[in-house]
Structures are given as C-alpha cells and as structure tokens.
C-alpha cells in the first residue's frame, strides 16, 4: 500500500473555493468537467445525479461558490421567483425527494432562463425516472443534461481518508488506509465517521493508529 505522501501526490485535487479539497477521480471527473463549462451550458438546468455519499453536495458547493449561486430549499422557490434578476439568477436545489411544487419549479426555470442564469439540481435518480404532472416541466427537465457521479471508488476514499487523518493530525502507520478501504462502507460520510471513531479512540488510549489498533476498534464498534 502506498504511503500517505504517495496517495496525495498520485491523486489530483482542487481546492473547493474556500471549502475542503475536492478530489478528482474517475467517478466524478466528467461531472466536474461539465460544471467547469459554466456559463456555456446547453440548457439553464443540469441534474447532478448519484447515490448517497458520492459527493453531490460537495460538487454542487464548488459550483455554488464559483458562480455565486444561492442554495435554495424547495419551500423557498415560490417566494424567490419574483426576486430573480441579472445578479441573482443561479441556484442549487436539492430534488432528491422529488419536486414538491411543479408549478413553482416551472416558473423558477423560466425566470432563470430569461435572466441567462442556471440551476444545478441534485438528485439520486435522473428525470427519466420521475413522474410529472406538468408536461411542459417534464419536457424541460428531461432535456436537461444529467451529470452522473458514480459510486465512490478506492482512489477517492483513500485520498479522503488521508486528508481527514492529516486534518486531525493523526499519526497513521503504513497499511492502515488499505486495511480500512477493504472494510468500510463506500461513502464519504462513512470515511468521516470512521476517522472520527479512530481519532477519539487513539486520543483516549494515547495510541497511534496501526492496523491492529484499527482492527480492535472496528471489531468493538461492530459488536456494540
């Protein structure tokens, strides 16, 4: 298993404009490439699609910071539409649980388009799998580009684990990252939770994180 320096150097990353580093791997590079094309998107709206824990929120935050977009809850859409203008026309909207008010979303889409703005919607599934009431909204959303983020791969998980351990100044012995990768859930949230668990245990026991130590902590947590 590569040591920590190799893991960092072998994996390209970018700073997420004031947020944590955004690591680029095969599972997200196409979605990121499309995000970087703004404002030259073919439609005013794009759907960022992928399973829970794949990094949709992080990538949408990159675009939000990059273009000065507003994070908009669906409950706020109806009240926001009338206030959209040339300097307030880009939005990030989570539609993972479906579109709550199709008419409000339709008016948002049209108003954003009039102002040459953009909407980045995040979802677990693409519009082709959604059920619509408004045919006009259906046609617009099904024509929108779908930016797929795949299941988190080992390269991304390894880089995130290395960074999380480094951020907490945790001393990790060789082999630990590879050991954890073979046993952890495949999500960024699981990586964060795992590092917190090991950090707290290492502090409590005044230990460095070795493979035997990680094994003992994981076994204890699974037996609880």
GIGIPE-V925960 format. One record per residue. N is the residue number from 1. RES is the residue in three letters. OMEGA is omega in degrees with one decimal (999 if undefined). Layout:
# GIGIPE-V925960
n;res;omega
N;RES;OMEGA
N;RES;OMEGA
This chain:
# GIGIPE-V925960
n;res;omega
1;UNK;-179.3
2;UNK;176.3
3;UNK;-172.6
4;UNK;-179.4
5;UNK;179.8
6;UNK;-179.7
7;UNK;-178.7
8;UNK;-176.4
9;UNK;-176.3
10;UNK;-173.6
11;UNK;178.7
12;UNK;177.2
13;UNK;174.9
14;UNK;174.9
15;UNK;-174.7
16;UNK;172.3
17;UNK;178.3
18;UNK;177.0
19;UNK;176.7
20;UNK;176.4
21;UNK;174.8
22;UNK;-176.4
23;UNK;-176.8
24;UNK;175.6
25;UNK;-177.4
26;UNK;-176.1
27;UNK;-176.9
28;UNK;-171.2
29;UNK;178.8
30;UNK;176.9
31;UNK;179.1
32;UNK;179.4
33;UNK;177.6
34;UNK;178.2
35;UNK;-177.6
36;UNK;178.7
37;UNK;-180.0
38;UNK;10.2
39;UNK;-177.4
40;UNK;174.1
41;UNK;-179.8
42;UNK;177.6
43;UNK;-179.4
44;UNK;-173.8
45;UNK;173.2
46;UNK;-179.8
47;UNK;176.1
48;UNK;-165.3
49;UNK;177.3
50;UNK;-177.4
51;UNK;176.5
52;UNK;175.9
53;UNK;-176.7
54;UNK;178.9
55;UNK;179.2
56;UNK;-178.2
57;UNK;-179.6
58;UNK;-178.8
59;UNK;176.8
60;UNK;176.3
61;UNK;176.3
62;UNK;179.8
63;UNK;-179.9
64;UNK;179.6
65;UNK;-175.8
66;UNK;-174.3
67;UNK;-177.5
68;UNK;-178.4
69;UNK;177.9
70;UNK;173.4
71;UNK;-170.1
72;UNK;173.0
73;UNK;-177.7
74;UNK;179.4
75;UNK;-178.3
76;UNK;-171.9
77;UNK;-175.9
78;UNK;-179.3
79;UNK;-177.3
80;UNK;-169.1
81;UNK;-177.7
82;UNK;-177.6
83;UNK;-179.8
84;UNK;179.0
85;UNK;-175.9
86;UNK;-178.5
87;UNK;-178.8
88;UNK;-172.2
89;UNK;177.7
90;UNK;-172.5
91;UNK;169.2
92;UNK;-177.7
93;UNK;175.9
94;UNK;178.3
95;UNK;-177.2
96;UNK;179.9
97;UNK;-179.2
98;UNK;179.0
99;UNK;-173.7
100;UNK;-177.3
101;UNK;-175.0
102;UNK;-179.6
103;UNK;178.6
104;UNK;179.8
105;UNK;178.2
106;UNK;178.3
107;UNK;176.5
108;UNK;179.9
109;UNK;-177.2
110;UNK;-178.7
111;UNK;177.3
112;UNK;179.2
113;UNK;179.3
114;UNK;-177.1
115;UNK;-178.9
116;UNK;178.8
117;UNK;-177.8
118;UNK;174.7
119;UNK;171.8
120;UNK;-179.3
121;UNK;179.2
122;UNK;-175.9
123;UNK;174.2
124;UNK;-175.3
125;UNK;179.5
126;UNK;-179.4
127;UNK;179.0
128;UNK;-179.8
129;UNK;-177.0
130;UNK;173.5
131;UNK;-176.9
132;UNK;170.7
133;UNK;-179.6
134;UNK;-179.2
135;UNK;-179.5
136;UNK;177.8
137;UNK;179.1
138;UNK;-177.9
139;UNK;-179.3
140;UNK;-176.2
141;UNK;179.0
142;UNK;174.5
143;UNK;-176.9
144;UNK;175.1
145;UNK;175.9
146;UNK;-178.3
147;UNK;-175.3
148;UNK;168.5
149;UNK;-177.4
150;UNK;175.1
151;UNK;-177.9
152;UNK;-178.7
153;UNK;-175.7
154;UNK;179.5
155;UNK;-178.6
156;UNK;179.2
157;UNK;179.5
158;UNK;-179.2
159;UNK;179.6
160;UNK;177.4
161;UNK;178.9
162;UNK;-178.3
163;UNK;-179.0
164;UNK;176.2
165;UNK;-179.2
166;UNK;179.3
167;UNK;-179.1
168;UNK;179.8
169;UNK;179.5
170;UNK;177.9
171;UNK;-176.2
172;UNK;-179.5
173;UNK;178.8
174;UNK;178.1
175;UNK;-176.1
176;UNK;-177.5
177;UNK;179.1
178;UNK;178.2
179;UNK;-178.6
180;UNK;-178.6
181;UNK;-177.8
182;UNK;-172.5
183;UNK;-174.0
184;UNK;171.8
185;UNK;-173.0
186;UNK;176.3
187;UNK;178.9
188;UNK;176.7
189;UNK;177.8
190;UNK;177.3
191;UNK;179.0
192;UNK;-178.7
193;UNK;-178.4
194;UNK;179.1
195;UNK;176.9
196;UNK;179.8
197;UNK;-178.7
198;UNK;178.2
199;UNK;-178.2
200;UNK;179.7
201;UNK;-179.7
202;UNK;177.7
203;UNK;-178.2
204;UNK;-176.2
205;UNK;-179.8
206;UNK;-177.3
207;UNK;164.7
208;UNK;-177.9
209;UNK;176.5
210;UNK;177.4
211;UNK;178.1
212;UNK;179.1
213;UNK;178.7
214;UNK;179.7
215;UNK;-177.9
216;UNK;-179.6
217;UNK;179.0
218;UNK;178.9
219;UNK;179.1
220;UNK;-179.3
221;UNK;-179.4
222;UNK;-179.4
223;UNK;-179.1
224;UNK;999
